Amino acid sequence: MNRLFAEWAAVLGDVRRRLRARGLRALPVTLTACAGILALQLLQHSRGTSGWVERLGGVYADLPWWQALLRTPLSVFLPDPSLPMWGLILQVVVVFGIAETTVGPRRTLGVALLATLAGTGFARYSLWAGPHWPFGLPAHDLLVRDTGPSAAVVALGVYVALRYRAGWTVATIVLAMVVEVVSLPNLAGYEHLAGVALILALFTHEPALLRRRGRAAPGG
């Protein structure tokens, strides 16, 4: 436990310094995400706009890929109507805020979108494979609206921990996700693991990708 606190002391120290230096200007993605969640929650419960919200941001495992891709950016911030909205906003404020002040807004948004796409890809695999194949789930567990920031939140927590070499934190998050899936197999839990697996794979190749981009840049 002491190791866990020590790992996050460095992270929170950087967060405090950058917030002190720039204030709310350090959190454009986080603030926009919170405003988006609030707005979409209101719109999806309004009679005249709920259909538009569904058509623009509702992602399902049986949607054509092109439709799922077009809806993914909005789906990240479209809350599940059955979940408490304030809990989602609190997750976004804390995790997106930490990520944005430590790894920057571009990486924060990129990791969030990639993790969400990984979850969407898993849902499609599971629907195709069926419950008798590894990681397959029954169709009635998959044909539900697959939206919200939870997969992005988990992946961002892992990514920030990796960047700070916080191995105990990474292990704790991954173990929590595995326990969730083993104790109660569900689409959300598997999607969280899919997002984490993608981020772990990308992080191992990130130095090589950055070196390649540096060589390709003019004067690099």
MIMAR-665103 format. One record per residue (C-alpha): residue in three letters; chain; x, y, z negated. Coordinates in nm, 2 decimals. Each point is the difference from the previous one (the first is absolute). Example, Ala and Ser with C-alpha at 12.3 -4.5 7.8 and 13.67 -1.06 7.14 Angstrom:
// MIMAR-665103
+---------+--------+--------+--------+--------+
: residuo : cadena :     c1 :     c2 :     c3 :
+---------+--------+--------+--------+--------+
:     ala :      A :   1.23 :  -0.45 :  -0.78 :
:     ser :      A :   0.14 :   0.34 :   0.07 :
+---------+--------+--------+--------+--------+
//
This chain:
// MIMAR-665103
+---------+--------+--------+--------+--------+
: residuo : cadena :     c1 :     c2 :     c3 :
+---------+--------+--------+--------+--------+
:     met :      A :   0.00 :   0.00 :   0.00 :
:     asn :      A :   0.29 :   0.24 :  -0.08 :
:     arg :      A :   0.14 :  -0.07 :   0.35 :
:     leu :      A :  -0.33 :   0.09 :   0.15 :
:     phe :      A :  -0.02 :   0.33 :  -0.18 :
:     ala :      A :   0.36 :   0.08 :   0.09 :
:     glu :      A :  -0.07 :  -0.06 :   0.37 :
:     trp :      A :  -0.29 :   0.24 :   0.00 :
:     ala :      A :   0.17 :   0.26 :  -0.20 :
:     ala :      A :   0.21 :   0.09 :   0.31 :
:     val :      A :  -0.30 :   0.01 :   0.22 :
:     leu :      A :  -0.21 :   0.22 :  -0.23 :
:     gly :      A :   0.30 :   0.23 :  -0.06 :
:     asp :      A :   0.02 :   0.06 :   0.38 :
:     val :      A :  -0.38 :   0.05 :   0.01 :
:     arg :      A :   0.02 :   0.27 :  -0.27 :
:     arg :      A :   0.29 :   0.18 :   0.16 :
:     arg :      A :  -0.17 :   0.02 :   0.34 :
:     leu :      A :  -0.34 :   0.10 :  -0.14 :
:     arg :      A :   0.17 :   0.27 :  -0.21 :
:     ala :      A :   0.19 :   0.13 :   0.31 :
:     arg :      A :  -0.29 :  -0.01 :   0.25 :
:     gly :      A :  -0.32 :  -0.04 :  -0.20 :
:     leu :      A :  -0.30 :  -0.13 :   0.20 :
:     arg :      A :   0.18 :   0.07 :   0.33 :
:     ala :      A :   0.19 :  -0.32 :  -0.07 :
:     leu :      A :  -0.33 :  -0.20 :   0.03 :
:     pro :      A :  -0.17 :   0.08 :   0.33 :
:     val :      A :  -0.08 :  -0.37 :   0.08 :
:     thr :      A :  -0.12 :  -0.08 :  -0.35 :
:     leu :      A :  -0.23 :   0.31 :  -0.02 :
:     thr :      A :  -0.14 :  -0.07 :   0.35 :
:     ala :      A :  -0.06 :  -0.36 :  -0.09 :
:     cys :      A :  -0.19 :   0.09 :  -0.32 :
:     ala :      A :  -0.21 :   0.26 :   0.19 :
:     gly :      A :  -0.07 :  -0.26 :   0.27 :
:     ile :      A :  -0.11 :  -0.26 :  -0.25 :
:     leu :      A :  -0.24 :   0.25 :  -0.16 :
:     ala :      A :  -0.14 :   0.12 :   0.33 :
:     leu :      A :  -0.05 :  -0.35 :   0.14 :
:     gln :      A :  -0.16 :  -0.12 :  -0.31 :
:     leu :      A :  -0.26 :   0.28 :   0.02 :
:     leu :      A :  -0.05 :  -0.05 :   0.37 :
:     gln :      A :  -0.05 :  -0.37 :  -0.02 :
:     his :      A :  -0.27 :   0.05 :  -0.26 :
:     ser :      A :  -0.18 :   0.27 :   0.21 :
:     arg :      A :  -0.29 :  -0.12 :   0.22 :
:     gly :      A :   0.10 :   0.20 :   0.30 :
:     thr :      A :   0.37 :  -0.08 :   0.01 :
:     ser :      A :   0.05 :  -0.35 :  -0.15 :
:     gly :      A :  -0.03 :  -0.16 :   0.35 :
:     trp :      A :   0.27 :   0.23 :   0.14 :
:     val :      A :   0.23 :  -0.09 :  -0.29 :
:     glu :      A :  -0.05 :  -0.37 :   0.07 :
:     arg :      A :   0.06 :   0.03 :   0.37 :
:     leu :      A :   0.32 :   0.21 :  -0.05 :
:     gly :      A :   0.16 :  -0.17 :  -0.30 :
:     gly :      A :  -0.17 :  -0.34 :  -0.06 :
:     val :      A :   0.24 :  -0.28 :   0.08 :
:     tyr :      A :  -0.11 :  -0.37 :   0.01 :
:     ala :      A :   0.19 :  -0.32 :   0.07 :
:     asp :      A :  -0.21 :  -0.07 :   0.31 :
:     leu :      A :   0.04 :   0.34 :   0.16 :
:     pro :      A :   0.20 :   0.02 :   0.33 :
:     trp :      A :   0.36 :   0.09 :  -0.07 :
:     trp :      A :  -0.02 :   0.33 :   0.18 :
:     gln :      A :  -0.29 :   0.12 :  -0.21 :
:     ala :      A :   0.17 :  -0.11 :  -0.32 :
:     leu :      A :   0.31 :   0.19 :   0.09 :
:     leu :      A :  -0.19 :   0.32 :   0.08 :
:     arg :      A :  -0.19 :  -0.03 :  -0.33 :
:     thr :      A :   0.30 :  -0.09 :  -0.22 :
:     pro :      A :   0.12 :   0.36 :  -0.08 :
:     leu :      A :  -0.34 :   0.10 :  -0.14 :
:     ser :      A :  -0.06 :  -0.34 :  -0.16 :
:     val :      A :   0.30 :   0.04 :  -0.23 :
:     phe :      A :  -0.20 :   0.28 :  -0.18 :
:     leu :      A :  -0.35 :  -0.14 :   0.04 :
:     pro :      A :  -0.09 :  -0.13 :  -0.35 :
:     asp :      A :  -0.21 :  -0.31 :  -0.06 :
:     pro :      A :  -0.34 :   0.12 :  -0.10 :
:     ser :      A :  -0.02 :  -0.26 :  -0.28 :
:     leu :      A :   0.33 :   0.11 :  -0.17 :
:     pro :      A :   0.03 :   0.30 :  -0.23 :
:     met :      A :   0.14 :   0.29 :   0.21 :
:     trp :      A :   0.19 :   0.16 :  -0.29 :
:     gly :      A :   0.21 :  -0.31 :  -0.05 :
:     leu :      A :   0.10 :   0.01 :   0.37 :
:     ile :      A :   0.09 :   0.37 :  -0.03 :
:     leu :      A :   0.21 :  -0.06 :  -0.31 :
:     gln :      A :   0.19 :  -0.27 :   0.18 :
:     val :      A :   0.06 :   0.23 :   0.30 :
:     val :      A :   0.11 :   0.29 :  -0.22 :
:     val :      A :   0.25 :  -0.21 :  -0.20 :
:     val :      A :   0.14 :  -0.23 :   0.26 :
:     phe :      A :  -0.02 :   0.22 :   0.32 :
:     gly :      A :   0.13 :   0.29 :  -0.21 :
:     ile :      A :   0.30 :  -0.19 :  -0.13 :
:     ala :      A :   0.07 :  -0.13 :   0.35 :
:     glu :      A :  -0.03 :   0.34 :   0.17 :
:     thr :      A :   0.23 :   0.17 :  -0.24 :
:     thr :      A :   0.26 :  -0.27 :   0.01 :
:     val :      A :   0.01 :  -0.14 :   0.36 :
:     gly :      A :  -0.18 :   0.28 :   0.18 :
:     pro :      A :  -0.34 :   0.05 :   0.17 :
:     arg :      A :   0.09 :  -0.17 :   0.33 :
:     arg :      A :   0.11 :  -0.33 :  -0.16 :
:     thr :      A :  -0.29 :   0.02 :  -0.24 :
:     leu :      A :  -0.25 :   0.02 :   0.28 :
:     gly :      A :   0.19 :  -0.25 :   0.21 :
:     val :      A :   0.02 :  -0.27 :  -0.28 :
:     ala :      A :  -0.37 :   0.06 :  -0.08 :
:     leu :      A :  -0.11 :  -0.06 :   0.36 :
:     leu :      A :   0.23 :  -0.30 :   0.06 :
:     ala :      A :  -0.12 :  -0.17 :  -0.32 :
:     thr :      A :  -0.37 :   0.06 :   0.10 :
:     leu :      A :   0.07 :  -0.14 :   0.35 :
:     ala :      A :   0.17 :  -0.31 :  -0.16 :
:     gly :      A :  -0.31 :  -0.06 :  -0.21 :
:     thr :      A :  -0.22 :   0.04 :   0.31 :
:     gly :      A :   0.22 :  -0.25 :   0.19 :
:     phe :      A :  -0.03 :  -0.25 :  -0.29 :
:     ala :      A :  -0.38 :   0.03 :   0.00 :
:     arg :      A :  -0.01 :  -0.09 :   0.37 :
:     tyr :      A :   0.24 :  -0.29 :  -0.05 :
:     ser :      A :  -0.21 :  -0.13 :  -0.29 :
:     leu :      A :  -0.32 :   0.03 :   0.20 :
:     trp :      A :   0.16 :  -0.19 :   0.29 :
:     ala :      A :   0.16 :  -0.27 :  -0.21 :
:     gly :      A :  -0.30 :  -0.07 :  -0.23 :
:     pro :      A :   0.00 :  -0.12 :  -0.36 :
:     his :      A :   0.18 :  -0.33 :   0.07 :
:     trp :      A :   0.32 :   0.16 :   0.12 :
:     pro :      A :   0.26 :   0.16 :  -0.23 :
:     phe :      A :  -0.11 :   0.35 :  -0.11 :
:     gly :      A :  -0.33 :  -0.05 :   0.17 :
:     leu :      A :  -0.32 :   0.13 :  -0.16 :
:     pro :      A :  -0.37 :  -0.08 :   0.05 :
:     ala :      A :  -0.16 :   0.22 :   0.27 :
:     his :      A :  -0.24 :   0.16 :  -0.26 :
:     asp :      A :   0.30 :   0.14 :  -0.19 :
:     leu :      A :   0.14 :   0.15 :   0.32 :
:     leu :      A :  -0.29 :   0.16 :   0.18 :
:     val :      A :  -0.02 :   0.29 :  -0.24 :
:     arg :      A :   0.12 :   0.36 :   0.05 :
:     asp :      A :   0.37 :   0.01 :  -0.05 :
:     thr :      A :   0.09 :   0.35 :  -0.10 :
:     gly :      A :   0.16 :   0.20 :  -0.28 :
:     pro :      A :   0.35 :   0.09 :  -0.12 :
:     ser :      A :   0.08 :  -0.29 :  -0.23 :
:     ala :      A :   0.23 :  -0.19 :   0.24 :
:     ala :      A :   0.18 :   0.33 :   0.07 :
:     val :      A :   0.04 :   0.07 :  -0.37 :
:     val :      A :   0.15 :  -0.34 :  -0.07 :
:     ala :      A :   0.24 :   0.02 :   0.29 :
:     leu :      A :   0.11 :   0.36 :  -0.09 :
:     gly :      A :   0.08 :  -0.11 :  -0.35 :
:     val :      A :   0.22 :  -0.28 :   0.13 :
:     tyr :      A :   0.17 :   0.22 :   0.26 :
:     val :      A :   0.09 :   0.27 :  -0.25 :
:     ala :      A :   0.13 :  -0.26 :  -0.24 :
:     leu :      A :   0.21 :  -0.15 :   0.27 :
:     arg :      A :   0.15 :   0.34 :   0.09 :
:     tyr :      A :   0.10 :   0.05 :  -0.36 :
:     arg :      A :   0.13 :  -0.36 :  -0.04 :
:     ala :      A :  -0.26 :  -0.06 :  -0.27 :
:     gly :      A :   0.00 :  -0.38 :   0.03 :
:     trp :      A :  -0.20 :  -0.06 :  -0.31 :
:     thr :      A :  -0.28 :   0.22 :   0.12 :
:     val :      A :  -0.01 :  -0.17 :   0.34 :
:     ala :      A :  -0.01 :  -0.34 :  -0.17 :
:     thr :      A :  -0.28 :   0.12 :  -0.24 :
:     ile :      A :  -0.22 :   0.13 :   0.28 :
:     val :      A :   0.05 :  -0.31 :   0.22 :
:     leu :      A :  -0.07 :  -0.23 :  -0.29 :
:     ala :      A :  -0.32 :   0.19 :  -0.09 :
:     met :      A :  -0.12 :  -0.04 :   0.36 :
:     val :      A :   0.08 :  -0.37 :   0.01 :
:     val :      A :  -0.18 :  -0.06 :  -0.33 :
:     glu :      A :  -0.30 :   0.19 :   0.13 :
:     val :      A :  -0.02 :  -0.22 :   0.32 :
:     val :      A :   0.06 :  -0.33 :  -0.19 :
:     ser :      A :  -0.25 :   0.07 :  -0.28 :
:     leu :      A :  -0.27 :   0.15 :   0.23 :
:     pro :      A :   0.07 :  -0.04 :   0.38 :
:     asn :      A :  -0.15 :   0.29 :   0.18 :
:     leu :      A :   0.06 :   0.21 :   0.31 :
:     ala :      A :   0.13 :   0.31 :  -0.19 :
:     gly :      A :   0.26 :  -0.20 :  -0.19 :
:     tyr :      A :   0.13 :  -0.17 :   0.32 :
:     glu :      A :   0.01 :   0.33 :   0.18 :
:     his :      A :   0.20 :   0.15 :  -0.28 :
:     leu :      A :   0.25 :  -0.28 :   0.04 :
:     ala :      A :   0.01 :   0.04 :   0.38 :
:     gly :      A :   0.08 :   0.37 :  -0.04 :
:     val :      A :   0.27 :  -0.07 :  -0.25 :
:     ala :      A :   0.16 :  -0.27 :   0.21 :
:     leu :      A :   0.01 :   0.23 :   0.30 :
:     ile :      A :   0.16 :   0.28 :  -0.20 :
:     leu :      A :   0.26 :  -0.24 :  -0.14 :
:     ala :      A :   0.08 :  -0.12 :   0.35 :
:     leu :      A :   0.03 :   0.35 :   0.14 :
:     phe :      A :   0.21 :   0.12 :  -0.30 :
:     thr :      A :   0.26 :  -0.26 :   0.06 :
:     his :      A :   0.04 :   0.13 :   0.36 :
:     glu :      A :  -0.04 :   0.37 :  -0.08 :
:     pro :      A :   0.38 :   0.08 :  -0.01 :
:     ala :      A :   0.06 :  -0.16 :   0.34 :
:     leu :      A :  -0.30 :   0.19 :   0.15 :
:     leu :      A :   0.13 :   0.33 :  -0.14 :
:     arg :      A :   0.35 :  -0.06 :   0.13 :
:     arg :      A :  -0.14 :  -0.08 :   0.34 :
:     arg :      A :  -0.22 :   0.31 :   0.00 :
:     gly :      A :   0.31 :   0.21 :  -0.10 :
:     arg :      A :   0.20 :  -0.14 :   0.29 :
:     ala :      A :  -0.28 :   0.07 :   0.24 :
:     ala :      A :  -0.05 :   0.36 :  -0.11 :
:     pro :      A :   0.19 :   0.28 :   0.19 :
:     gly :      A :   0.34 :   0.05 :  -0.15 :
:     gly :      A :  -0.07 :  -0.30 :  -0.23 :
+---------+--------+--------+--------+--------+
//
